[in-house]
Structures are given as C-alpha cells and as structure tokens.
Amino acid sequence: MSSSTPQISVASPTGQQWRIGHGEQEVVICEVGATLRVYNVGSNHVIDGFGPAEWSQSGRGQILAPWPNRLADGRYTFNGVTAQAALNEPERHNAIHGLARWLPWTLQTRHQNQLSLRLQLHPSPDYPFSLLLELSYRVGRDGLTVRTTASSLDEGPVPFGLGFHPYLTAGPETVDGAILQLPAHQTLDLDDRGLPTGGLTPVAGTELDFTNSRFVGPTVLDTAFTSLDRDADGRAWASLDVPGGANGAALWSDPGFPYLMVYTGDTLGELPRRRRAVAIEPMTCPPNALRTGKDLISLEPGAEWSGSWGIVPR
C-alpha cells in the first residue's frame, strides 16, 4: 500500500493577496496593512516590494496611520485624553508609523484595475479613539492612484495623520547611480532621535538640494522635506530615474500631503537591500505631530478627510 502526505496550505504572512492590473501593469495588495506589495510594469519593478512568503520589512509599501513616522516616547495627549503607544523603535525610544500597517483590512470592492478596502480602528491604549479608514488603489494609463478617506466615529474630535512608504527602485545597482528629483525647498531640522526641533533649513546650496534632477551619489537621506513646488493641479512631483531611461518612476501627492520623508536605506539590516531603493514617503504632517500638534488633522464627529497620491512609471 502506498501512503501520501496531505498537502498543507500555508497562508501568506500578509494574508490574502489581491491582484489588479492594466496593460502590462501589475499591482498586488495585501490584506495585512492594505500593503502595496508589488508594482511591476512588464519585467520592470517600479517599487522594491517583497515576496508572498515574506512580510513587510522596513515599512515596504505600508500605510502609516493614524500617525506617520516617529512619535517621541510613544506618549501624547489630545483633547484631554492621554495615550501610550508601544515603543517599536526602542533604540530611539519612539513609536513609529502607527497601527494600521499590521492590521487586516476588509475588501470592499474589486475590479480588474481597482480595489477598495476599509479598516475601523477601535479605541486602544495606543490610540483611544474611533477612526474609519477607507482606501482605494486604481491602476490605469496614468499609473497607480491611491486615495484615502478618514472619518471620525467618535463623539469628540479625533487626531489623525497619514503617510505611505513606497520604495522606488533604482535598477539592479545601488541608489548612488540613480537620478533623484525632489520638489522641496526646505528640510525639517531633526535631532538624533529623528524628531523635529522646530527649525527649517533651506536646501539651496546644500547636498540636500534635489530641486533639479541629479545623481544621488554618496548622499545619505533620512530626511523630512517640505515647502513643496506644485503644478497647476496642486500636485507635488518627485522622481527617481536610472541613466539611459531603462526604468524609473515619478511620485506625486496632492495638497493634503505637504511633507515628503526621503530615505536612502543606509540603516537597513538586510544587506542585499541597503541603498537599493529610495523610499519617498508622502505625509500629511511631520514626525511627532501627535505630540506637537503641527499640521495634525483634527476630525470632528462625522467629518471626513480625503487625500490622494500616485506613482507614474516612466
């Protein structure tokens, strides 16, 4: 007699995987975090994502809500309510990148080139408020568009900040040989914990001036940029290109995102990925906004906030 071993289906660590596409464009979104895992055009990788058997490391493709970036000591007070978030950047004694990126989102609609998801944040010690997030991904001739709506489900005002963490690829080599353009005229002065000190520094005449496209070279970026140039439609455009036009992409964000965090991956523990892509992160507020209140969105009961950003492959 022969025996067979039953096949065990191992679920992806990021839950269900939803594919949408248009022409040669392919996008994969994960149930966990509504994370952007894959964005390819044919054989070109527009973003540096991760595989179905992996989970997101270093923020890859993640949604940063209800606060983006760092929160000093994980502690804040809003409208008389004090909260304490887990310190998931313990070496700097910060909480970082919010809560939504590790939670399962619920699929609402799905079509060939579009899907929408939602997440309700219930009160917790990290965030003692009720918030509804609705998110749509759409891919078409104009690339990928991501739209978010946030709604208060609370009896009082709800604090809210949002960011996204896509890594644009720089080809098979390091980012040193990539061409970066950023629409920003100022950087936020940050302390050694990555927290704003309140000062702004003009980029003109410094190594952080990428208002005109130029090679990244040895420049190390883990930098918050602001004072963004915008086009007639209110969009701020950044881009990362490979010489010779082999591949590249532009990232845009609407006026709801007045900040860009830009990171060249120098501190990544994964050696194969260190300085292999540039994270260009649209943010509604600067780091530490839940403590400082700087550009923090206050959602009144029943009120909504909406904002969009996107990626256009070259």
Helices and strands as residue ranges (DSSP letters): E 17-22, E 25-30, E 36-41, E 44-45, E 62-64, E 70-72, E 75-78, E 81-84, G 90-92, E 94-96, G 100-102, E 106-110, E 114-121, E 131-140, E 143-152, E 158-160, E 163-165, E 167-169, G 175-177, E 179-181, E 184-190, E 196-202, E 214-215, E 222-228, E 236-241, G 243-245, E 248-253, E 259-263, G 271-273, E 277-283, H 289-292, E 297-299, E 304-313
